[in-house]
Each structure stands twice: as C-alpha cells, then as structure tokens.
Amino acid sequence: MTQEALVKKSHGLAQFVATIRDEAGLTILDLGGISQENVSFLTGFGHRLYSEDLLRTLDSLTSEEDPPGGPSQRAQIEAFLAQCFDFGPGTLDGVLAWDTLQYLSRPVLLATIDRLYETLRPGAHMFTLFHTAERPQEVPLYSYRIADGETLYLVPRGRRLTVQQFNNRGIERLFERFNAVKFFLTRDNLREVIVKR
C-alpha cells in the first residue's frame, strides 16, 4: 500500500459487509475500478466480483462538443449504461458505488440510479459516499481499497470537480424508489450511505 493512502474506519462498509458475509456465491459490483485488495476481500467470502471504473468509462464516452439533451447525449448515456451495467434484472446482490455518483451529470445520474434499481435484487444493498461540501467544487478523488470489514484505504488519484452536491434530503430523494436509505455519521468530509433495494 502506498504511503500516501489515508486510513478510514467505515461504519457504512461494516454494515455493507454484514449484509454479504453469511451467504456465499453472491454477485457484487465494484464501481471504483479493479483493486487486488477488494478482489481478495470479497472473493474470500466466496462471492463473484465484477469491477468497472465508472468515471473512466464516463470520460471515455463523453464529448464536450455534444449539446446537452441531443441525440448523441442519449446515445452516450445508453452506451455508458450498457458498458457499466451489463447485468440482467435482479442479478446483483450488492454494489460498492463509492463516491462516483456525485461526479455524474443529472441525466447520467438518474439513468444510472434507474439501472441500479433494475439490476439489484430486492433486499440487496449498495454502499456509497458523498462529499459534504455544500456546492460543486474540486475535491480529492480516491481509489477505495478494502483493508478489512470496517477499514478502507483511500488512495489519492488526483482531484475532480463534483457535478452536484447532495444534502441528506437530496440523497433520500435520489433513492426514493429504494426501500431504505441509512446515513452514517463520520468525522471527515465523506457522508457514508447504505441504500437497500
């Protein structure tokens, strides 16, 4: 592990792990890209892990020349969803979304939330994080690596502008189709959230 990595105790991660620990053979999606730590930890429970670097995929498919709402934007969203979420309805047993959702434009975010709702089985959980800044701004971008069932290594990978910010009520509205949204208090600038399908 690089010396630059921050160590974070995570109650949200602990809650997510508790939902997948006792049943083998689950299908988990990690949206932060592949990391050996996450692969080893999750496959150690006997689960199948799929990894997708959501932000890298987004960057590779978007073009600044396309007007918002134009036909090419809709095609890009469909291509993005097809590449990142190539799963049948109800086939995912858990998702590690990390902090990726707040970097998505509103149309991409809403389409992503709809696709997550479709692909998660009822009762499945998603763990996600939101920066607590009150307005869109450039924030540290991390690769999240699981050290153990309640500890994360946050490995810096530059900075990125958040496209939108959410307070607790905004996060609840974002996941209003889901069965439950649970927040965890933290002492840093990341709000931890567990969403139950």
N, C-alpha and C positions, 0 to 999 in steps of 0.2 A: 504494500500500500504506500502510495506517495506520501511524503511528509506534509504536503500541503493540505491533505484531506482533513476536514472537520469531523469530529465525532459527535453524533446526535443521539441522545436517548429518545425513543419514539414510542409513545403510548398508542398512537394510531397503528404503527407497524405491529406492535404486540397484539392489538385487537384483531388485525387482519390475519396474523399468523394463527391466532386461536381459532379462526373460522376454517382454516385449511389443514390444521395439524392432524386431526384424528381420522381422516379419510384419505386413503391412497388413490392414485390414479386420476387426480383432478387435472383440469386444463387451465393453466394460468397464463395470462398475457402481461408482459412487462413492456411498457411503452417508452422506457428510457434508453433503449438500446441494450445490446448484449453485454453482460459483465460476468466474469467467471465466478465472482462471489455469489451473485444472485442465482446463477445456474446451479452451483454446488449446493446452496442452501435449499432451494425449492425442490430440486430433483432428489435431494436427500430424504424428503418426505414421500418419495415415490410419485411425484407429480410430473406432468408434461409441461414444459415451459416454452412459450413462444415469445420471441423478443422482436420488437420493432422500435427503431429510433424515430418516434413520431415527428420530431422537429426537423430532423434531417430529411425525412420523406417530404414533409411540407415544403421545405426550402427547395428541394429538387423539382417540385411540381408547379411552383408558383412563378409567375412572371409579372413584373411590375407594369408591363405595357397593357395588360388586360384590364378593361374597365370593370368596376365593381358591378355585380349583377348581370354581367354579359354572359353570352352562351359559353364562352371559353372558361369563365369562372365556374359555372355549373359543371362543366366537363372536368375541370381540375378537381373540384370537390369530389366528384364521383370516382375519379382516378385515385385520389388520396384515400378515400374510404375503402376502395377495392384493394389497394396495396396494404393498408394498415390493419384492416378488419375483415380478412378473407375467412370468415367463420360463419357457420350456419346459425340459425336462431337457437338460442338457449344452449350453446355449446361451451361457453366459457364459465368456469367455476370461480374465477377471481381475476381482478385486473389491478396491476400496480401502475397507476397513471402518473405518479409523482407530481411535479409541478407543471406538466406540459400543457394542461388545458388553458391556462390563462395567457398563453402565447398565441392562441388561435384567434383569428378574426371571428366576429359574431356568426356569420353564415357557416363557416367551417366548424366552429364550436358546437352550434346547435345540431348540425348534421352528425357530428361525432358523438354527441350525447345520445341522439336517437339511435345510432348504430350500436353504441354500448348497451343501451337498454334492450335492443333486439338480441344481441349476441350473449348477454349474460343470462344464465338460467335463473329462474325465480329463487330468491333466497341467497344468491351469490353476492359477494362483497367486492367493492372497489376502494382502494386506498389512494387518496390524492392530497396534494398540498397546494396552498395558495399563499403567495407573498402578502403580507399585511399592509403594504404601502397603500395609501388612500387614493392614489392616482397612478395611471400608467407611467412607468419610468424604467430606466435601465437597472436591472438587478443581476446579482450573480447567478450564473447558470451552472447547475451541478449535474454530475452523474451520481445517482444514488446507488450505493452498494450495501448489501445487507451483511452486517458483521455477525449478528445473532438475532434471535427472535424479538429483541427490543432495541437494537442498536444499528444505526446507519453510519456509513462513511459518506460524507459529501465531498466529492472530488471536483474541484473547480474545472470548468470547461469554457471559461470566458464570461461574457456578460450579454444580456439580451433584453430588448425592450418588451415589457409586458404590454399586450394589446389592450387588455381591460382588467379592471380590478373588481373584486367582489367582497362585500361585507357578508356577514353570516346570512342575512336575509336574502341577498342576491344568490348565494350558493344554494340555499334552500329552494329558491325559485328555479334555478338551473336544473336541479334534480327533482322537480316536483312530481314527475311520473314514477319515481322510485318509491320504495316502501318506507325508507328511513334514511335520515342524514344525521350523523353524530359528529360533533366537534370535540377536539381535544385541546386543552389549554397548553401553550408552550411558552418558553421564556425567550424564544428567538423570533425572527421575523417571518416564520413559516406557520401558517394555520393548518393543522392536520385534520383531515376529514375522512370518515368512513361512510360510504354510501351502500345501502343494501337494496338489491334489486327485489 
